[in-house]
Amino acid sequence: MQTQENANFMTSPKMQETLLAMGTLKEVKEGDTVLQEEAYIKSIPLVIKGSLRVMRLEPDGRQIFLYYIRPGESCIMSFLGGIHQDTSKVKALAEEDTELLMIPVEKLGMLLKEHPQWLEYIFKLYHQRFEELLEVINAVAFKNMDERLLDFIKTKSKLSGSKSIAITHEQLATELGTARVVISRLLKQMEQKGWIRLFRNKIELV
């Protein structure tokens, strides 16, 4: 999905040492909430291992998938909320068992002033997330649901490193903001075309 190199705070040993000294390591299980919408942000999550899934929830209960946070990355939304002492505008869940480095928001000012590399990391990350959000807007505005569904399955497959992904039709419908019956119909069509194989709570890319 991305064409550019990931923004990665782990590329510099010195920066890594600085962050580890001021942050707290935290392990979360698959499905755990890391960022909650409308909650004040106290710490910025940096992914060491695993991945986070970031979503936007609507008042009517619908939600839409925005992007994944992979190892070496963080959530730019949490940076902005933390710096401005604002609440989170997104929800982030652990896509799998994940190890995080939690940086207290009160440390952000010092990082920005004393470590130019950290500012460069934030700008690079912001650019990366902006491109991903443009892809989401483009998909919602111009792509049919079958294209969005196939793109989503391919993205999850790439993230997990496997052609087989464990997910239910209901979960796919929730992620893409549509009805389960629509997802079931489209998946059956994709299977008939030979693009995927369907199993109980599992989809395999062909």
HELIX and SHEET records of a PDB file:
HELIX    1   1 PHE A    9  THR A   11  5                                   3    
HELIX    2   2 PRO A   13  MET A   22  1                                  10    
HELIX    3   3 ILE A   76  ILE A   83  1                                   8    
HELIX    4   4 VAL A  105  LYS A  107  5                                   3    
HELIX    5   5 LEU A  108  GLU A  114  1                                   7    
HELIX    6   6 PRO A  116  PHE A  142  1                                  27    
HELIX    7   7 MET A  145  SER A  160  1                                  16    
HELIX    8   8 HIS A  169  LEU A  176  1                                   8    
HELIX    9   9 ARG A  180  GLN A  192  1                                  13    
SHEET    1   A 3 THR A  24  VAL A  28  0                                        
SHEET    2   A 3 THR A  98  PRO A 104 -1                                        
SHEET    3   A 3 SER A  43  LYS A  49 -1                                        
SHEET    1   B 4 THR A  33  LEU A  35  0                                        
SHEET    2   B 4 LYS A  91  ALA A  94 -1                                        
SHEET    3   B 4 LEU A  52  LEU A  57 -1                                        
SHEET    4   B 4 GLN A  63  ILE A  69 -1                                        
SHEET    1   C 3 SER A 164  ALA A 166  0                                        
SHEET    2   C 3 LYS A 202  LEU A 205 -1                                        
SHEET    3   C 3 ILE A 196  PHE A 199 -1                                        
END                                                                             
